[in-house]
């Protein structure tokens, strides 16, 4: 018997804003394929593809990216466990970007025919899935705005956002979280050179806002990091975790 995918991260995301019934969880579990392992630095869903299923990230970090005419890669989203990486391919059909693994990842997938049946049979669950794509859109809009910031502000904003998103799915440890990516990946995300990213990290470290060592980010001053990054979590449309002040241990 094949192992079932663990959908708890997805359930955490969806229930942040609206509870799921036991029947709805069982239905999502039923349509989820057994997990597969995708090695780091693998293009998983290609630009121009017409997926017949939508994939859910179970573990690891993935990204969406577009290649620039000169061959540079611009990352347009970072995915954390509990994210559907291409749910929008259900109504849009053709991928206009590539999804890649940043680290070793596990994915599950739901066939589009099963998702269409869910949409037809359970309007409340259909709304929950639609909400996930709307949240993706809200993240993209915030990322566009963040490009108007300077490098230090932009990186601080990104780290605040990642902390909150990982907190929602239960993947933080106090004020720290795993984020095992290279400075090159951060450069492709922020639109900077790796050298500039290194200087920017040093700035946040020297101001005792974060430590970033061996793939783990520790937030040393949550209030200060939020202020530097001008971080407002409105775009994440939080429910249970809307009180950000309670998210960092005080001791």
C-alpha positions as CSV (number, residue, x, y, z in Angstrom):
1,X,0.0,0.0,0.0
2,X,1.4,3.4,-1.0
3,X,1.9,6.0,1.7
4,X,-0.7,8.8,1.9
5,X,0.4,12.4,1.6
6,X,0.4,14.3,4.9
7,X,-1.8,17.3,4.2
8,X,-1.6,18.9,7.6
9,X,0.3,21.9,6.3
10,X,-2.4,22.5,3.7
11,X,-5.1,22.1,6.3
12,X,-3.3,24.6,8.6
13,X,-3.3,27.2,5.7
14,X,-6.9,26.7,4.8
15,X,-8.1,26.7,8.4
16,X,-6.2,29.9,9.2
17,X,-9.2,31.6,7.8
18,X,-12.1,29.1,7.8
19,X,-12.5,25.7,9.4
20,X,-12.7,22.5,7.3
21,X,-15.1,19.7,8.1
22,X,-13.8,16.2,8.6
23,X,-15.5,15.2,5.4
24,X,-13.8,18.0,3.5
25,X,-10.4,17.0,4.8
26,X,-11.1,13.4,3.9
27,X,-12.0,14.4,0.4
28,X,-8.8,16.4,-0.1
29,X,-6.9,13.5,1.3
30,X,-8.6,11.1,-1.1
31,X,-7.7,13.0,-4.2
32,X,-4.0,13.6,-3.1
33,X,-1.5,11.4,-4.8
34,X,1.2,9.6,-2.7
35,X,4.2,11.9,-2.1
36,X,7.1,12.0,-4.5
37,X,10.6,13.3,-3.8
38,X,12.1,16.0,-6.1
39,X,15.8,16.8,-5.6
40,X,17.0,20.3,-5.1
41,X,17.5,22.6,-8.1
42,X,15.0,20.6,-10.3
43,X,12.6,22.2,-12.7
44,X,9.3,20.6,-11.7
45,X,6.6,22.2,-13.8
46,X,7.8,23.9,-17.0
47,X,6.8,27.2,-18.5
48,X,4.5,26.4,-21.5
49,X,3.3,23.1,-20.0
50,X,-0.4,22.2,-19.7
51,X,-0.6,20.4,-16.4
52,X,-3.4,17.8,-15.9
53,X,-2.9,18.0,-12.1
54,X,-2.1,20.6,-9.5
55,X,0.8,20.0,-7.1
56,X,1.0,20.6,-3.4
57,X,4.4,21.2,-1.7
58,X,4.6,18.9,1.4
59,X,8.1,19.7,2.5
60,X,11.1,21.8,1.5
61,X,11.2,25.1,-0.4
62,X,10.2,25.7,-4.0
63,X,9.9,28.8,-6.3
64,X,8.3,30.2,-9.3
65,X,10.6,31.8,-11.8
66,X,10.9,33.4,-15.2
67,X,14.0,33.5,-17.4
68,X,15.1,37.0,-18.5
69,X,16.2,37.4,-22.2
70,X,19.8,37.5,-21.0
71,X,19.4,34.2,-19.2
72,X,19.1,35.5,-15.7
73,X,16.5,33.9,-13.5
74,X,14.0,36.1,-11.7
75,X,12.2,34.3,-8.8
76,X,8.7,35.6,-8.5
77,X,7.5,33.5,-5.6
78,X,8.9,31.3,-2.9
79,X,6.7,28.4,-1.8
80,X,6.6,26.9,1.6
81,X,5.0,23.6,2.7
82,X,1.2,23.7,2.5
83,X,1.3,25.7,-0.8
84,X,-0.2,24.6,-4.0
85,X,2.5,25.6,-6.5
86,X,0.3,25.6,-9.6
87,X,-3.4,25.5,-8.6
88,X,-4.0,28.4,-11.0
89,X,-3.2,25.9,-13.9
90,X,-6.7,24.4,-13.3
91,X,-8.5,27.4,-14.9
92,X,-5.6,29.0,-16.8
93,X,-4.4,25.7,-18.4
94,X,-1.0,26.9,-19.7
95,X,1.9,27.7,-17.3
96,X,3.5,31.1,-17.9
97,X,6.4,30.4,-15.6
98,X,8.5,27.5,-14.3
99,X,8.2,25.9,-10.8
100,X,11.5,24.6,-9.4
101,X,12.6,23.0,-6.2
102,X,15.1,25.1,-4.2
103,X,15.8,22.3,-1.7
104,X,14.9,18.6,-1.7
105,X,11.2,18.6,-1.8
106,X,8.2,16.3,-1.4
107,X,5.1,16.9,-3.6
108,X,1.7,15.5,-3.8
109,X,-0.8,16.2,-6.6
110,X,-4.5,16.3,-7.3
111,X,-5.9,15.5,-10.8
112,X,-7.7,18.4,-12.3
113,X,-10.7,16.1,-12.9
114,X,-11.0,15.4,-9.2
115,X,-10.6,19.1,-8.4
116,X,-13.4,20.0,-10.9
117,X,-15.6,17.5,-9.2
118,X,-14.9,19.0,-5.8
119,X,-15.7,22.4,-7.2
120,X,-19.0,21.1,-8.5
121,X,-20.0,19.2,-5.4
122,X,-18.9,21.4,-2.5
123,X,-19.1,25.1,-3.1
124,X,-17.6,25.8,0.4
125,X,-14.5,23.7,-0.3
126,X,-14.3,25.3,-3.8
127,X,-14.3,28.7,-2.1
128,X,-11.4,27.5,0.1
129,X,-9.4,26.5,-2.9
130,X,-10.2,29.7,-4.7
131,X,-9.0,31.6,-1.6
132,X,-5.6,29.9,-2.0
133,X,-5.2,31.3,-5.5
134,X,-6.4,34.8,-4.3
135,X,-3.8,34.7,-1.5
136,X,-1.1,33.9,-4.2
137,X,-2.2,37.0,-6.0
138,X,-2.0,39.1,-2.9
139,X,1.5,37.9,-2.3
140,X,2.5,38.8,-5.8
141,X,1.1,42.3,-5.4
142,X,3.1,42.8,-2.2
143,X,6.3,41.5,-3.8
144,X,5.8,44.1,-6.6
145,X,5.5,46.9,-4.0
146,X,8.5,45.5,-2.1
147,X,10.7,46.1,-5.2
148,X,10.3,49.8,-4.5
149,X,12.2,49.4,-1.2
150,X,15.9,49.6,-0.8
151,X,17.8,46.3,-0.4
152,X,17.9,46.2,3.4
153,X,14.2,47.0,3.6
154,X,13.3,44.4,0.9
155,X,15.3,41.6,2.6
156,X,13.8,42.4,6.0
157,X,10.3,42.4,4.5
158,X,11.0,39.0,2.9
159,X,12.2,37.4,6.1
160,X,9.3,38.8,8.1
161,X,6.9,37.4,5.5
162,X,8.5,34.0,5.4
163,X,8.5,33.8,9.2
164,X,4.7,34.5,9.3
165,X,3.9,32.0,6.5
166,X,6.0,29.3,8.2
167,X,4.4,30.0,11.6
168,X,0.9,29.4,10.1
169,X,1.9,25.9,9.0
170,X,3.8,25.1,12.2
171,X,7.3,25.3,10.8
172,X,8.9,27.8,13.2
173,X,10.9,27.2,16.3
174,X,10.4,30.1,18.6
175,X,11.8,33.0,16.6
176,X,13.7,31.0,14.1
177,X,13.0,28.9,11.0
178,X,14.9,26.8,8.5
179,X,15.6,28.5,5.2
180,X,18.5,26.6,3.6
181,X,19.0,28.6,0.4
182,X,22.0,30.2,-1.1
183,X,22.8,33.9,-1.4
184,X,22.4,33.4,-5.2
185,X,18.8,32.4,-4.6
186,X,18.2,35.5,-2.5
187,X,19.8,37.5,-5.3
188,X,17.5,36.1,-7.8
189,X,14.5,36.8,-5.5
190,X,15.5,40.4,-4.6
191,X,16.9,41.4,-8.0
192,X,20.3,42.0,-6.6
193,X,23.8,40.7,-7.1
194,X,25.1,38.0,-4.6
195,X,27.7,40.5,-3.4
196,X,24.9,43.0,-2.6
197,X,22.9,40.3,-0.9
198,X,25.9,39.5,1.3
199,X,26.3,43.2,2.3
200,X,22.6,43.4,3.0
201,X,22.7,40.4,5.3
202,X,25.7,41.8,7.1
203,X,23.7,45.0,7.6
204,X,20.8,43.2,9.3
205,X,23.3,41.1,11.3
206,X,25.3,44.1,12.5
207,X,22.1,45.8,13.7
208,X,21.3,42.7,15.7
209,X,18.0,42.1,13.9
210,X,18.8,38.5,12.6
211,X,21.3,35.8,12.5
212,X,21.5,33.6,9.4
213,X,23.7,30.6,9.8
214,X,23.8,27.1,8.2
215,X,20.4,27.6,6.6
216,X,18.6,28.8,9.8
217,X,17.2,32.3,10.2
218,X,16.9,33.5,13.8
219,X,15.0,36.8,14.4
220,X,16.7,38.6,17.2
221,X,14.5,41.7,17.2
222,X,11.1,41.2,15.7
223,X,9.8,44.7,16.2
224,X,13.0,46.2,14.7
225,X,12.9,43.8,11.7
226,X,9.3,44.7,11.0
227,X,10.1,48.4,11.2
228,X,13.0,48.1,8.8
229,X,11.0,46.0,6.4
230,X,7.9,48.2,6.7
231,X,6.2,44.9,7.1
232,X,2.4,44.8,7.4
233,X,0.8,41.4,7.2
234,X,-2.5,42.6,5.7
235,X,-1.7,40.9,2.4
236,X,-1.5,37.5,4.2
237,X,-5.2,37.9,5.3
238,X,-4.4,36.2,8.6
239,X,-7.1,34.7,10.9
240,X,-5.8,32.8,13.9
241,X,-2.3,34.5,13.7
242,X,-3.4,38.0,13.1
243,X,-1.9,39.2,16.3
244,X,1.7,39.4,15.2
245,X,2.9,40.8,18.5
246,X,2.2,37.4,20.1
247,X,4.2,35.4,17.5
248,X,7.6,36.0,19.0
249,X,8.4,34.6,22.5
250,X,9.1,37.4,24.9
251,X,11.5,35.3,27.0
